[in-house]
Amino acid sequence: MQKALHYRRDLLTPAAGSAMNLRELVAEKAVVVFARKGCCMCHVVKLLLNCHGVNPAILDVDELSEADVTEIVGGAPQFPAVFVGGELFGGLEEVMGAHISGELVPRLREARALWL
């Protein structure tokens, strides 16, 4: 009998003082989600992207690394902060609005996060 393969998400934790590394990660990955553990809105965004077949890089942000995220997002960060194609897409409202209006899938295709 074959063993089941464990599903591994691209789950990262930013280290303090690594704003440059975070910028490189955002530029390198098609979709990046900055989220807080236990945040229900962050969970909804992750589920929506996963249901579309996107495997985003998810960075769990704590109080220590929030300053690095503030530098990238600009101003007070809103969680979840979703980057698509290296650009800030927005939070839950922007992602859900784009999903409802049909703009999310084409944007994900442009960023090469979706193949079909």
Buried (B, 14 or more C-beta within 10 A) or exposed (E): EEEEEEEEEBEBEBEEEEBEEBBEBBEEBBBBBBBBEEBEBBEBBBEBBEEBEBBBBBBBBEEEBBEBBBEBBEEEBBBBBBBBBBEBBBBBEBBBEBBEEEEBBEBBEEBEBBEE
